[in-house]
Amino acid sequence: MSNQQEEMLARVINKYNELSGPSLKLMVENVIIQEINKDDYVTREHKQNTYEYFLLDGILQSTIVNDEGESITTGFYNSGMVLTPHFARTIKGRSIFNLQALTDTLLAEMPVTVLDSLRYSFSDIKQFGLKVVEQELLKTIQHDISFRAMSAKQRLLSFRSNYPSLENLIPHTIIASYLGITPVSFSRLRNELTKQ
Protein backbone atom coordinates (compact mmCIF):
# COMPACT_ATOMS: atom_id res chain seq x y z
CA MET A 1 0.00 0.00 0.00
CA SER A 2 1.36 3.42 -0.95
CA ASN A 3 1.69 6.29 1.54
CA GLN A 4 -1.05 8.13 -0.33
CA GLN A 5 -3.40 5.14 0.01
CA GLU A 6 -2.58 4.88 3.72
CA GLU A 7 -3.45 8.55 4.17
CA MET A 8 -6.72 8.11 2.24
CA LEU A 9 -7.68 5.15 4.42
CA ALA A 10 -6.78 7.04 7.61
CA ARG A 11 -9.02 9.95 6.51
CA VAL A 12 -11.94 7.59 5.85
CA ILE A 13 -11.59 5.85 9.22
CA ASN A 14 -10.98 9.01 11.27
CA LYS A 15 -14.02 10.68 9.69
CA TYR A 16 -16.13 8.25 11.72
CA ASN A 17 -13.98 8.05 14.85
CA GLU A 18 -10.46 9.29 15.56
CA LEU A 19 -8.27 6.27 16.25
CA SER A 20 -5.08 6.12 18.30
CA GLY A 21 -1.84 5.66 16.34
CA PRO A 22 -1.49 1.95 17.19
CA SER A 23 -5.14 1.19 16.36
CA LEU A 24 -4.92 3.01 13.05
CA LYS A 25 -1.72 1.12 12.23
CA LEU A 26 -3.51 -2.19 12.88
CA MET A 27 -6.38 -1.20 10.61
CA VAL A 28 -3.99 -0.17 7.82
CA GLU A 29 -1.96 -3.39 8.16
CA ASN A 30 -5.06 -5.56 7.79
CA VAL A 31 -6.56 -4.21 4.57
CA ILE A 32 -5.91 -5.11 0.96
CA ILE A 33 -6.26 -2.42 -1.70
CA GLN A 34 -8.38 -3.32 -4.72
CA GLU A 35 -8.65 -1.34 -7.94
CA ILE A 36 -12.10 -1.87 -9.42
CA ASN A 37 -12.74 -0.87 -13.03
CA LYS A 38 -15.82 1.12 -14.00
CA ASP A 39 -18.87 -1.16 -14.46
CA ASP A 40 -17.22 -4.10 -12.63
CA TYR A 41 -18.85 -5.63 -9.56
CA VAL A 42 -17.37 -5.72 -6.08
CA THR A 43 -19.90 -8.33 -5.05
CA ARG A 44 -23.05 -9.86 -6.51
CA GLU A 45 -26.47 -10.50 -5.04
CA HIS A 46 -26.72 -13.97 -3.38
CA LYS A 47 -22.95 -14.58 -3.63
CA GLN A 48 -20.74 -15.32 -0.64
CA ASN A 49 -19.04 -12.25 0.79
CA THR A 50 -16.73 -12.04 3.80
CA TYR A 51 -15.36 -8.47 3.70
CA GLU A 52 -15.82 -5.02 5.11
CA TYR A 53 -15.10 -2.18 2.66
CA PHE A 54 -13.64 1.32 2.81
CA LEU A 55 -14.19 3.40 -0.34
CA LEU A 56 -11.04 5.44 -0.84
CA ASP A 57 -11.89 6.87 -4.26
CA GLY A 58 -14.71 6.51 -6.78
CA ILE A 59 -18.45 5.93 -6.84
CA LEU A 60 -20.32 2.66 -6.24
CA GLN A 61 -23.99 1.82 -6.53
CA SER A 62 -25.98 -0.85 -4.75
CA THR A 63 -28.61 -2.60 -6.86
CA ILE A 64 -31.11 -5.42 -6.63
CA VAL A 65 -32.75 -7.32 -9.45
CA ASN A 66 -36.55 -7.26 -9.35
CA ASP A 67 -38.94 -10.07 -10.40
CA GLU A 68 -38.93 -8.76 -13.99
CA GLY A 69 -35.14 -9.03 -14.15
CA GLU A 70 -34.58 -5.25 -14.04
CA SER A 71 -31.71 -3.79 -12.06
CA ILE A 72 -32.99 -1.27 -9.48
CA THR A 73 -30.56 1.18 -7.88
CA THR A 74 -31.01 1.26 -4.11
CA GLY A 75 -28.11 3.46 -2.98
CA PHE A 76 -24.79 5.14 -3.67
CA TYR A 77 -21.38 5.32 -2.03
CA ASN A 78 -18.94 8.19 -2.61
CA SER A 79 -15.21 8.53 -1.97
CA GLY A 80 -14.39 8.63 1.73
CA MET A 81 -17.16 6.32 2.96
CA VAL A 82 -17.28 3.05 4.82
CA LEU A 83 -19.73 0.77 3.03
CA THR A 84 -22.78 -0.71 4.73
CA PRO A 85 -21.45 -3.11 7.39
CA HIS A 86 -21.30 -6.80 6.50
CA PHE A 87 -24.02 -7.84 8.97
CA ALA A 88 -26.48 -5.41 7.33
CA ARG A 89 -25.77 -6.29 3.69
CA THR A 90 -25.61 -10.07 3.92
CA ILE A 91 -27.81 -12.95 5.05
CA LYS A 92 -25.87 -16.05 6.13
CA GLY A 93 -22.77 -14.53 4.53
CA ARG A 94 -24.43 -13.97 1.14
CA SER A 95 -24.88 -10.48 -0.32
CA ILE A 96 -28.43 -9.15 -0.40
CA PHE A 97 -27.54 -6.68 -3.17
CA ASN A 98 -25.01 -6.05 -5.93
CA LEU A 99 -22.20 -3.52 -5.52
CA GLN A 100 -21.07 -2.07 -8.83
CA ALA A 101 -18.45 0.56 -9.68
CA LEU A 102 -19.86 3.56 -11.56
CA THR A 103 -16.34 4.97 -11.96
CA ASP A 104 -12.88 3.50 -11.62
CA THR A 105 -12.70 2.84 -7.90
CA LEU A 106 -10.08 2.35 -5.21
CA LEU A 107 -11.36 0.14 -2.41
CA ALA A 108 -9.75 -1.14 0.80
CA GLU A 109 -11.14 -4.45 2.00
CA MET A 110 -10.72 -6.24 5.31
CA PRO A 111 -12.01 -9.68 6.26
CA VAL A 112 -15.02 -9.24 8.53
CA THR A 113 -13.50 -11.71 11.04
CA VAL A 114 -10.39 -9.52 11.34
CA LEU A 115 -12.37 -6.32 11.93
CA ASP A 116 -14.57 -8.12 14.46
CA SER A 117 -11.45 -9.26 16.33
CA LEU A 118 -10.03 -5.72 16.34
CA ARG A 119 -13.36 -4.27 17.52
CA TYR A 120 -13.45 -6.67 20.46
CA SER A 121 -9.84 -5.90 21.38
CA PHE A 122 -9.61 -2.10 21.06
CA SER A 123 -12.17 0.36 22.42
CA ASP A 124 -11.50 3.07 19.81
CA ILE A 125 -11.98 0.57 16.96
CA LYS A 126 -15.17 -0.60 18.66
CA GLN A 127 -16.33 3.01 18.78
CA PHE A 128 -15.47 3.37 15.07
CA GLY A 129 -17.70 0.36 14.32
CA LEU A 130 -20.57 1.82 16.33
CA LYS A 131 -20.29 5.15 14.49
CA VAL A 132 -20.42 3.36 11.12
CA VAL A 133 -23.60 1.51 12.18
CA GLU A 134 -25.12 4.76 13.50
CA GLN A 135 -24.45 6.57 10.20
CA GLU A 136 -25.86 3.67 8.18
CA LEU A 137 -29.03 3.58 10.30
CA LEU A 138 -29.52 7.32 9.89
CA LYS A 139 -29.03 7.06 6.11
CA THR A 140 -31.52 4.18 5.87
CA ILE A 141 -34.18 5.96 7.93
CA GLN A 142 -33.83 9.17 5.90
CA HIS A 143 -34.10 7.20 2.66
CA ASP A 144 -37.19 5.36 3.94
CA ILE A 145 -38.90 8.59 4.93
CA SER A 146 -38.12 10.25 1.61
CA PHE A 147 -39.68 7.39 -0.33
CA ARG A 148 -42.78 7.16 1.83
CA ALA A 149 -43.53 10.83 2.28
CA MET A 150 -41.91 12.88 -0.51
CA SER A 151 -42.96 13.64 -4.06
CA ALA A 152 -40.60 12.76 -6.92
CA LYS A 153 -39.49 16.40 -7.03
CA GLN A 154 -38.70 16.39 -3.30
CA ARG A 155 -36.80 13.10 -3.68
CA LEU A 156 -34.66 14.64 -6.42
CA LEU A 157 -33.90 17.67 -4.24
CA SER A 158 -33.04 15.34 -1.35
CA PHE A 159 -30.77 13.31 -3.66
CA ARG A 160 -28.97 16.49 -4.72
CA SER A 161 -28.53 17.50 -1.09
CA ASN A 162 -27.20 14.07 -0.03
CA TYR A 163 -25.03 13.48 -3.11
CA PRO A 164 -23.85 16.86 -4.39
CA SER A 165 -22.31 16.74 -7.90
CA LEU A 166 -23.21 13.05 -8.39
CA GLU A 167 -25.84 14.08 -10.94
CA ASN A 168 -23.06 15.25 -13.25
CA LEU A 169 -20.92 12.13 -12.83
CA ILE A 170 -23.20 9.14 -13.38
CA PRO A 171 -25.86 8.17 -15.95
CA HIS A 172 -29.25 9.79 -15.36
CA THR A 173 -30.99 6.44 -15.92
CA ILE A 174 -29.32 5.21 -12.71
CA ILE A 175 -30.49 8.25 -10.75
CA ALA A 176 -34.03 7.83 -12.10
CA SER A 177 -33.97 4.19 -10.97
CA TYR A 178 -32.86 5.26 -7.49
CA LEU A 179 -35.65 7.88 -7.32
CA GLY A 180 -38.26 5.36 -8.45
CA ILE A 181 -39.22 7.30 -11.60
CA THR A 182 -38.77 6.84 -15.34
CA PRO A 183 -35.86 8.52 -17.16
CA VAL A 184 -38.42 10.69 -19.01
CA SER A 185 -39.94 11.88 -15.70
CA PHE A 186 -36.44 12.55 -14.38
CA SER A 187 -35.64 14.70 -17.42
CA ARG A 188 -38.89 16.65 -16.98
CA LEU A 189 -38.16 17.24 -13.28
CA ARG A 190 -34.68 18.50 -14.03
CA ASN A 191 -36.03 20.92 -16.63
CA GLU A 192 -38.73 22.11 -14.23
CA LEU A 193 -36.17 22.73 -11.47
CA THR A 194 -33.83 24.54 -13.88
CA LYS A 195 -36.60 27.00 -14.77
CA GLN A 196 -37.32 27.83 -11.12
C-alpha positions as protocol buffer text, in pm:
chain_id: "A"
residue {
  index: 1
  type: MET
  ca { x: 0 y: 0 z: 0 }
}
residue {
  index: 2
  type: SER
  ca { x: 136 y: 342 z: -95 }
}
residue {
  index: 3
  type: ASN
  ca { x: 169 y: 629 z: 154 }
}
residue {
  index: 4
  type: GLN
  ca { x: -105 y: 813 z: -33 }
}
residue {
  index: 5
  type: GLN
  ca { x: -340 y: 514 z: 1 }
}
residue {
  index: 6
  type: GLU
  ca { x: -258 y: 488 z: 372 }
}
residue {
  index: 7
  type: GLU
  ca { x: -345 y: 855 z: 417 }
}
residue {
  index: 8
  type: MET
  ca { x: -672 y: 811 z: 224 }
}
residue {
  index: 9
  type: LEU
  ca { x: -768 y: 515 z: 442 }
}
residue {
  index: 10
  type: ALA
  ca { x: -678 y: 704 z: 761 }
}
residue {
  index: 11
  type: ARG
  ca { x: -902 y: 995 z: 651 }
}
residue {
  index: 12
  type: VAL
  ca { x: -1194 y: 759 z: 585 }
}
residue {
  index: 13
  type: ILE
  ca { x: -1159 y: 585 z: 922 }
}
residue {
  index: 14
  type: ASN
  ca { x: -1098 y: 901 z: 1127 }
}
residue {
  index: 15
  type: LYS
  ca { x: -1402 y: 1068 z: 969 }
}
residue {
  index: 16
  type: TYR
  ca { x: -1613 y: 825 z: 1172 }
}
residue {
  index: 17
  type: ASN
  ca { x: -1398 y: 805 z: 1485 }
}
residue {
  index: 18
  type: GLU
  ca { x: -1046 y: 929 z: 1556 }
}
residue {
  index: 19
  type: LEU
  ca { x: -827 y: 627 z: 1625 }
}
residue {
  index: 20
  type: SER
  ca { x: -508 y: 612 z: 1830 }
}
residue {
  index: 21
  type: GLY
  ca { x: -184 y: 566 z: 1634 }
}
residue {
  index: 22
  type: PRO
  ca { x: -149 y: 195 z: 1719 }
}
residue {
  index: 23
  type: SER
  ca { x: -514 y: 119 z: 1636 }
}
residue {
  index: 24
  type: LEU
  ca { x: -492 y: 301 z: 1305 }
}
residue {
  index: 25
  type: LYS
  ca { x: -172 y: 112 z: 1223 }
}
residue {
  index: 26
  type: LEU
  ca { x: -351 y: -219 z: 1288 }
}
residue {
  index: 27
  type: MET
  ca { x: -638 y: -120 z: 1061 }
}
residue {
  index: 28
  type: VAL
  ca { x: -399 y: -17 z: 782 }
}
residue {
  index: 29
  type: GLU
  ca { x: -196 y: -339 z: 816 }
}
residue {
  index: 30
  type: ASN
  ca { x: -506 y: -556 z: 779 }
}
residue {
  index: 31
  type: VAL
  ca { x: -656 y: -421 z: 457 }
}
residue {
  index: 32
  type: ILE
  ca { x: -591 y: -511 z: 96 }
}
residue {
  index: 33
  type: ILE
  ca { x: -626 y: -242 z: -170 }
}
residue {
  index: 34
  type: GLN
  ca { x: -838 y: -332 z: -472 }
}
residue {
  index: 35
  type: GLU
  ca { x: -865 y: -134 z: -794 }
}
residue {
  index: 36
  type: ILE
  ca { x: -1210 y: -187 z: -942 }
}
residue {
  index: 37
  type: ASN
  ca { x: -1274 y: -87 z: -1303 }
}
residue {
  index: 38
  type: LYS
  ca { x: -1582 y: 112 z: -1400 }
}
residue {
  index: 39
  type: ASP
  ca { x: -1887 y: -116 z: -1446 }
}
residue {
  index: 40
  type: ASP
  ca { x: -1722 y: -410 z: -1263 }
}
residue {
  index: 41
  type: TYR
  ca { x: -1885 y: -563 z: -956 }
}
residue {
  index: 42
  type: VAL
  ca { x: -1737 y: -572 z: -608 }
}
residue {
  index: 43
  type: THR
  ca { x: -1990 y: -833 z: -505 }
}
residue {
  index: 44
  type: ARG
  ca { x: -2305 y: -986 z: -651 }
}
residue {
  index: 45
  type: GLU
  ca { x: -2647 y: -1050 z: -504 }
}
residue {
  index: 46
  type: HIS
  ca { x: -2672 y: -1397 z: -338 }
}
residue {
  index: 47
  type: LYS
  ca { x: -2295 y: -1458 z: -363 }
}
residue {
  index: 48
  type: GLN
  ca { x: -2074 y: -1532 z: -64 }
}
residue {
  index: 49
  type: ASN
  ca { x: -1904 y: -1225 z: 79 }
}
residue {
  index: 50
  type: THR
  ca { x: -1673 y: -1204 z: 380 }
}
residue {
  index: 51
  type: TYR
  ca { x: -1536 y: -847 z: 370 }
}
residue {
  index: 52
  type: GLU
  ca { x: -1582 y: -502 z: 511 }
}
residue {
  index: 53
  type: TYR
  ca { x: -1510 y: -218 z: 266 }
}
residue {
  index: 54
  type: PHE
  ca { x: -1364 y: 132 z: 281 }
}
residue {
  index: 55
  type: LEU
  ca { x: -1419 y: 340 z: -34 }
}
residue {
  index: 56
  type: LEU
  ca { x: -1104 y: 544 z: -84 }
}
residue {
  index: 57
  type: ASP
  ca { x: -1189 y: 687 z: -426 }
}
residue {
  index: 58
  type: GLY
  ca { x: -1471 y: 651 z: -678 }
}
residue {
  index: 59
  type: ILE
  ca { x: -1845 y: 593 z: -684 }
}
residue {
  index: 60
  type: LEU
  ca { x: -2032 y: 266 z: -624 }
}
residue {
  index: 61
  type: GLN
  ca { x: -2399 y: 182 z: -653 }
}
residue {
  index: 62
  type: SER
  ca { x: -2598 y: -85 z: -475 }
}
residue {
  index: 63
  type: THR
  ca { x: -2861 y: -260 z: -686 }
}
residue {
  index: 64
  type: ILE
  ca { x: -3111 y: -542 z: -663 }
}
residue {
  index: 65
  type: VAL
  ca { x: -3275 y: -732 z: -945 }
}
residue {
  index: 66
  type: ASN
  ca { x: -3655 y: -726 z: -935 }
}
residue {
  index: 67
  type: ASP
  ca { x: -3894 y: -1007 z: -1040 }
}
residue {
  index: 68
  type: GLU
  ca { x: -3893 y: -876 z: -1399 }
}
residue {
  index: 69
  type: GLY
  ca { x: -3514 y: -903 z: -1415 }
}
residue {
  index: 70
  type: GLU
  ca { x: -3458 y: -525 z: -1404 }
}
residue {
  index: 71
  type: SER
  ca { x: -3171 y: -379 z: -1206 }
}
residue {
  index: 72
  type: ILE
  ca { x: -3299 y: -127 z: -948 }
}
residue {
  index: 73
  type: THR
  ca { x: -3056 y: 118 z: -788 }
}
residue {
  index: 74
  type: THR
  ca { x: -3101 y: 126 z: -411 }
}
residue {
  index: 75
  type: GLY
  ca { x: -2811 y: 346 z: -298 }
}
residue {
  index: 76
  type: PHE
  ca { x: -2479 y: 514 z: -367 }
}
residue {
  index: 77
  type: TYR
  ca { x: -2138 y: 532 z: -203 }
}
residue {
  index: 78
  type: ASN
  ca { x: -1894 y: 819 z: -261 }
}
residue {
  index: 79
  type: SER
  ca { x: -1521 y: 853 z: -197 }
}
residue {
  index: 80
  type: GLY
  ca { x: -1439 y: 863 z: 173 }
}
residue {
  index: 81
  type: MET
  ca { x: -1716 y: 632 z: 296 }
}
residue {
  index: 82
  type: VAL
  ca { x: -1728 y: 305 z: 482 }
}
residue {
  index: 83
  type: LEU
  ca { x: -1973 y: 77 z: 303 }
}
residue {
  index: 84
  type: THR
  ca { x: -2278 y: -71 z: 473 }
}
residue {
  index: 85
  type: PRO
  ca { x: -2145 y: -311 z: 739 }
}
residue {
  index: 86
  type: HIS
  ca { x: -2130 y: -680 z: 650 }
}
residue {
  index: 87
  type: PHE
  ca { x: -2402 y: -784 z: 897 }
}
residue {
  index: 88
  type: ALA
  ca { x: -2648 y: -541 z: 733 }
}
residue {
  index: 89
  type: ARG
  ca { x: -2577 y: -629 z: 369 }
}
residue {
  index: 90
  type: THR
  ca { x: -2561 y: -1007 z: 392 }
}
residue {
  index: 91
  type: ILE
  ca { x: -2781 y: -1295 z: 505 }
}
residue {
  index: 92
  type: LYS
  ca { x: -2587 y: -1605 z: 613 }
}
residue {
  index: 93
  type: GLY
  ca { x: -2277 y: -1453 z: 453 }
}
residue {
  index: 94
  type: ARG
  ca { x: -2443 y: -1397 z: 114 }
}
residue {
  index: 95
  type: SER
  ca { x: -2488 y: -1048 z: -32 }
}
residue {
  index: 96
  type: ILE
  ca { x: -2843 y: -915 z: -40 }
}
residue {
  index: 97
  type: PHE
  ca { x: -2754 y: -668 z: -317 }
}
residue {
  index: 98
  type: ASN
  ca { x: -2501 y: -605 z: -593 }
}
residue {
  index: 99
  type: LEU
  ca { x: -2220 y: -352 z: -552 }
}
residue {
  index: 100
  type: GLN
  ca { x: -2107 y: -207 z: -883 }
}
residue {
  index: 101
  type: ALA
  ca { x: -1845 y: 56 z: -968 }
}
residue {
  index: 102
  type: LEU
  ca { x: -1986 y: 356 z: -1156 }
}
residue {
  index: 103
  type: THR
  ca { x: -1634 y: 497 z: -1196 }
}
residue {
  index: 104
  type: ASP
  ca { x: -1288 y: 350 z: -1162 }
}
residue {
  index: 105
  type: THR
  ca { x: -1270 y: 284 z: -790 }
}
residue {
  index: 106
  type: LEU
  ca { x: -1008 y: 235 z: -521 }
}
residue {
  index: 107
  type: LEU
  ca { x: -1136 y: 14 z: -241 }
}
residue {
  index: 108
  type: ALA
  ca { x: -975 y: -114 z: 80 }
}
residue {
  index: 109
  type: GLU
  ca { x: -1114 y: -445 z: 200 }
}
residue {
  index: 110
  type: MET
  ca { x: -1072 y: -624 z: 531 }
}
residue {
  index: 111
  type: PRO
  ca { x: -1201 y: -968 z: 626 }
}
residue {
  index: 112
  type: VAL
  ca { x: -1502 y: -924 z: 853 }
}
residue {
  index: 113
  type: THR
  ca { x: -1350 y: -1171 z: 1104 }
}
residue {
  index: 114
  type: VAL
  ca { x: -1039 y: -952 z: 1134 }
}
residue {
  index: 115
  type: LEU
  ca { x: -1237 y: -632 z: 1193 }
}
residue {
  index: 116
  type: ASP
  ca { x: -1457 y: -812 z: 1446 }
}
residue {
  index: 117
  type: SER
  ca { x: -1145 y: -926 z: 1633 }
}
residue {
  index: 118
  type: LEU
  ca { x: -1003 y: -572 z: 1634 }
}
residue {
  index: 119
  type: ARG
  ca { x: -1336 y: -427 z: 1752 }
}
residue {
  index: 120
  type: TYR
  ca { x: -1345 y: -667 z: 2046 }
}
residue {
  index: 121
  type: SER
  ca { x: -984 y: -590 z: 2138 }
}
residue {
  index: 122
  type: PHE
  ca { x: -961 y: -210 z: 2106 }
}
residue {
  index: 123
  type: SER
  ca { x: -1217 y: 36 z: 2242 }
}
residue {
  index: 124
  type: ASP
  ca { x: -1150 y: 307 z: 1981 }
}
residue {
  index: 125
  type: ILE
  ca { x: -1198 y: 57 z: 1696 }
}
residue {
  index: 126
  type: LYS
  ca { x: -1517 y: -60 z: 1866 }
}
residue {
  index: 127
  type: GLN
  ca { x: -1633 y: 301 z: 1878 }
}
residue {
  index: 128
  type: PHE
  ca { x: -1547 y: 337 z: 1507 }
}
residue {
  index: 129
  type: GLY
  ca { x: -1770 y: 36 z: 1432 }
}
residue {
  index: 130
  type: LEU
  ca { x: -2057 y: 182 z: 1633 }
}
residue {
  index: 131
  type: LYS
  ca { x: -2029 y: 515 z: 1449 }
}
residue {
  index: 132
  type: VAL
  ca { x: -2042 y: 336 z: 1112 }
}
residue {
  index: 133
  type: VAL
  ca { x: -2360 y: 151 z: 1218 }
}
residue {
  index: 134
  type: GLU
  ca { x: -2512 y: 476 z: 1350 }
}
residue {
  index: 135
  type: GLN
  ca { x: -2445 y: 657 z: 1020 }
}
residue {
  index: 136
  type: GLU
  ca { x: -2586 y: 367 z: 818 }
}
residue {
  index: 137
  type: LEU
  ca { x: -2903 y: 358 z: 1030 }
}
residue {
  index: 138
  type: LEU
  ca { x: -2952 y: 732 z: 989 }
}
residue {
  index: 139
  type: LYS
  ca { x: -2903 y: 706 z: 611 }
}
residue {
  index: 140
  type: THR
  ca { x: -3152 y: 418 z: 587 }
}
residue {
  index: 141
  type: ILE
  ca { x: -3418 y: 596 z: 793 }
}
residue {
  index: 142
  type: GLN
  ca { x: -3383 y: 917 z: 590 }
}
residue {
  index: 143
  type: HIS
  ca { x: -3410 y: 720 z: 266 }
}
residue {
  index: 144
  type: ASP
  ca { x: -3719 y: 536 z: 394 }
}
residue {
  index: 145
  type: ILE
  ca { x: -3890 y: 859 z: 493 }
}
residue {
  index: 146
  type: SER
  ca { x: -3812 y: 1025 z: 161 }
}
residue {
  index: 147
  type: PHE
  ca { x: -3968 y: 739 z: -33 }
}
residue {
  index: 148
  type: ARG
  ca { x: -4278 y: 716 z: 183 }
}
residue {
  index: 149
  type: ALA
  ca { x: -4353 y: 1083 z: 228 }
}
residue {
  index: 150
  type: MET
  ca { x: -4191 y: 1288 z: -51 }
}
residue {
  index: 151
  type: SER
  ca { x: -4296 y: 1364 z: -406 }
}
residue {
  index: 152
  type: ALA
  ca { x: -4060 y: 1276 z: -692 }
}
residue {
  index: 153
  type: LYS
  ca { x: -3949 y: 1640 z: -703 }
}
residue {
  index: 154
  type: GLN
  ca { x: -3870 y: 1639 z: -330 }
}
residue {
  index: 155
  type: ARG
  ca { x: -3680 y: 1310 z: -368 }
}
residue {
  index: 156
  type: LEU
  ca { x: -3466 y: 1464 z: -642 }
}
residue {
  index: 157
  type: LEU
  ca { x: -3390 y: 1767 z: -424 }
}
residue {
  index: 158
  type: SER
  ca { x: -3304 y: 1534 z: -135 }
}
residue {
  index: 159
  type: PHE
  ca { x: -3077 y: 1331 z: -366 }
}
residue {
  index: 160
  type: ARG
  ca { x: -2897 y: 1649 z: -472 }
}
residue {
  index: 161
  type: SER
  ca { x: -2853 y: 1750 z: -109 }
}
residue {
  index: 162
  type: ASN
  ca { x: -2720 y: 1407 z: -3 }
}
residue {
  index: 163
  type: TYR
  ca { x: -2503 y: 1348 z: -311 }
}
residue {
  index: 164
  type: PRO
  ca { x: -2385 y: 1686 z: -439 }
}
residue {
  index: 165
  type: SER
  ca { x: -2231 y: 1674 z: -790 }
}
residue {
  index: 166
  type: LEU
  ca { x: -2321 y: 1305 z: -839 }
}
residue {
  index: 167
  type: GLU
  ca { x: -2584 y: 1408 z: -1094 }
}
residue {
  index: 168
  type: ASN
  ca { x: -2306 y: 1525 z: -1325 }
}
residue {
  index: 169
  type: LEU
  ca { x: -2092 y: 1213 z: -1283 }
}
residue {
  index: 170
  type: ILE
  ca { x: -2320 y: 914 z: -1338 }
}
residue {
  index: 171
  type: PRO
  ca { x: -2586 y: 817 z: -1595 }
}
residue {
  index: 172
  type: HIS
  ca { x: -2925 y: 979 z: -1536 }
}
residue {
  index: 173
  type: THR
  ca { x: -3099 y: 644 z: -1592 }
}
residue {
  index: 174
  type: ILE
  ca { x: -2932 y: 521 z: -1271 }
}
residue {
  index: 175
  type: ILE
  ca { x: -3049 y: 825 z: -1075 }
}
residue {
  index: 176
  type: ALA
  ca { x: -3403 y: 783 z: -1210 }
}
residue {
  index: 177
  type: SER
  ca { x: -3397 y: 419 z: -1097 }
}
residue {
  index: 178
  type: TYR
  ca { x: -3286 y: 526 z: -749 }
}
residue {
  index: 179
  type: LEU
  ca { x: -3565 y: 788 z: -732 }
}
residue {
  index: 180
  type: GLY
  ca { x: -3826 y: 536 z: -845 }
}
residue {
  index: 181
  type: ILE
  ca { x: -3922 y: 730 z: -1160 }
}
residue {
  index: 182
  type: THR
  ca { x: -3877 y: 684 z: -1534 }
}
residue {
  index: 183
  type: PRO
  ca { x: -3586 y: 852 z: -1716 }
}
residue {
  index: 184
  type: VAL
  ca { x: -3842 y: 1069 z: -1901 }
}
residue {
  index: 185
  type: SER
  ca { x: -3994 y: 1188 z: -1570 }
}
residue {
  index: 186
  type: PHE
  ca { x: -3644 y: 1255 z: -1438 }
}
residue {
  index: 187
  type: SER
  ca { x: -3564 y: 1470 z: -1742 }
}
residue {
  index: 188
  type: ARG
  ca { x: -3889 y: 1665 z: -1698 }
}
residue {
  index: 189
  type: LEU
  ca { x: -3816 y: 1724 z: -1328 }
}
residue {
  index: 190
  type: ARG
  ca { x: -3468 y: 1850 z: -1403 }
}
residue {
  index: 191
  type: ASN
  ca { x: -3603 y: 2092 z: -1663 }
}
residue {
  index: 192
  type: GLU
  ca { x: -3873 y: 2211 z: -1423 }
}
residue {
  index: 193
  type: LEU
  ca { x: -3617 y: 2273 z: -1147 }
}
residue {
  index: 194
  type: THR
  ca { x: -3383 y: 2454 z: -1388 }
}
residue {
  index: 195
  type: LYS
  ca { x: -3660 y: 2700 z: -1477 }
}
residue {
  index: 196
  type: GLN
  ca { x: -3732 y: 2783 z: -1112 }
}
